[in-house]
């Protein structure tokens, strides 16, 4: 795939700047483009070639993790494995999973001794299920992750120079929110006029702000919008209710789950091809959907993915040299695909994301029901007058259902919804409905659509 021709804006920029700076700038961009092109080729390698490359990279990574960190040296010694001698994939299987709490508790032992810690780049998790935790990256690994993310975007059809807007609920990710006033101003101007990015807050979405957002998107005419699913759906519902056309070719969602009904509304409101990508602050891009089949294709250049017996997704991040993540339990449950995607992309796929471990509802009988079973239902068939729902279990025998009504809502829609939930929970829970104007968000701006506060669900048991 070739990127589209450069915009007129870049041509005017070339004519306005000193030639010495322009030569440096072009050289830097050409070097970066070469790296990203190499990553695209690696991502699209045949399964055999990709497996061989990953095996070598994994062996090197595990050897360094053993030599440079006390935590991983202890884990490998306890498991009786030697990454220099053993098959690296078998080494992984022999190791216990690594959770976030262990990493935080043993932070000094988890950080590599081969680097100057003062030079590390620090990222913090979103804190969806606890306090934000620090993770460290070398500058080289941070740059490589950014380049791989760009390569993943390219494979989705998103190329540099295209206008992109962000409907984002995490203000700390927006330019102009860090450093001195001069640094903030520079970041905002570069993002808006050179990188051609528009940032719109996904919080405080009253009618006036949504009208303002739609006006800004109509003027800016982005080729892509990257968004939290919840705010983008609220904006779509507002556009549909007001009859305000705002064509957007592509909308890709991340940061929080999306439901089939949300995708349908967003596609209808903006005429968009709606996709999603999956990742985290500590691991960056893990997988991204193709447009044809909407299947999540894995970033196998950076990640080795496993699913344990309990359904938990384990991530080994080959670009985490400063703080090696080896069989890291990212907090989500998933099913890995075992067949190639019909779209023709050779990358392995994640068949489905099953939600977070904490989003498992517990029945008095001991059965556990993943919240994703509730959220994936098509509300348009069950209760067509309801936009979205949230399920919160604060007691062993009760489930509170919060629902946001649509303009054509009727009481029988709520009755049908609660009866449906009663059936899905096998009649073991008291189902209590609550009409709401908006769903509850976490401090980081994300929505958890199913929340169990009864006890921590360590495993997914019972029927799934």
Steps between C-alpha positions, in 0.01 A plus 500: 500500500625848412419813698291769335680802352614768744262786582545856371572605858829310495600659169447847647695397807794383283508836320498701822778342707883529469652241271746372763215423736300351213786260410519385862122468525474302177785272603336433835166424337660276237682305768183460701303400190760231426464355850121500480510338155726225643252441783213473250693236309572306821135515604390362162763225486382144442408309819817292477728801457318691774530206742873460432567871552292509816673191641842664466381830645330320791814301586711818504239679711476220758878469529524873572210490744673224696837676500378851576213461749487320833126433469521307173820320599315370807196400295709303250706333772187392687354359176826317420544653154796652319410738215842444338449126471126442493239576236387856580133412458539212747673741740190718490268208566703400806477843662209613718308802383609843621236738636514876541501481880818290499672742265411799715596323826838396356564801281875521566546129425292528182703784345804422286841573654660540157366852444518836673161523666507882485473479121186286499175615351215444750144406412218441745210264459150635468397373843174339385516237774729666753754773554707594192828305500833622358669319212841590357630501142835575346482783249586251225215267594258792528597615149469146363152462652392827340633387162327163529174675590542710184555184297185348652307815408634480145365145468159636602528755215599795720795689356707798620370833374134401525294716730420321826271601786494353849189486718685422818408475868854485641613864505858405586538352150411825326768748387526812708450327837862450609807714567540874493254732327746532209526123464122460522444770237758348268350150537150630427610695190712215361215254553241724338684651203799275419381154603143597401335369815190626676436407864149514641428420865271202555376629834229751592301418186199724541302616194710815453830313510374231263379764253844661527672164439288429193573847361873451560498158329305637205752783452806282556380214275713222654571182308526315832355540847649308789270492800378351822194297401264656757551869412502425127167319536352791698614734221350268238167489683497880517579530128220257411249675726584842354522375143849649470702338226872479573674258259806322645656219291658308789438474873726276707425446867713393792550545877165344593269226367255572222166331451339399168233767545761771552682398185177500301403851618845645436507352149150636430566849639829563322492262206820355642683173478519416872794297632688467827853444623601334823790584728602667824727774622765251613495286184387745226324347195432128546252446214289693250195408294491462126217681321381195308438248779532714816746250649784609729837438333788462745816710515716187511822697440468641851278256688480131578144425613374205703173416672519301822258234622282766663462699178737778607703670227874489572728744315875475454614838369825471304547879515498529879872480566500756782234307694451162332139382477515121482162320505342817631132457591362815345164460677286392205361166390525402135470220246781469245407405145641181347411565136617772256277800443308485168624853423834353394711668769739227628527634855356290785172625642325545831165332443326691779562710808290368787527794739698567815532248779330742736197520268377153593162476678466241776182299555399353840544150355867575440465540125688789342362694205743720301347845467576496128211254455267778614663786311531321166128442470336715238283740697330603178335155498446453876403856598499735198421806712823476703836639388741332743516313830732452796488211747626542858497220755548627856336206678509121448130481416433829319591661169435868429436577133547862390358587158503812284168540315473599135249766383251229401528323838191336646463332843461158340856531363637511856275210595633295208861586588466397866320178405779419256765555769298289743515215252873541431574487874274191535269675744760489777530877541253772587509730196443868581472754217605865515437756228809719448599794283857368467702201615753523781859553392822407677740776614704441181196579284425142394174312538488151651175354378496214751637545852511238775574636848411181688846344488795482265435249223829318453382256237221460252312193616172337411330550166641757259 
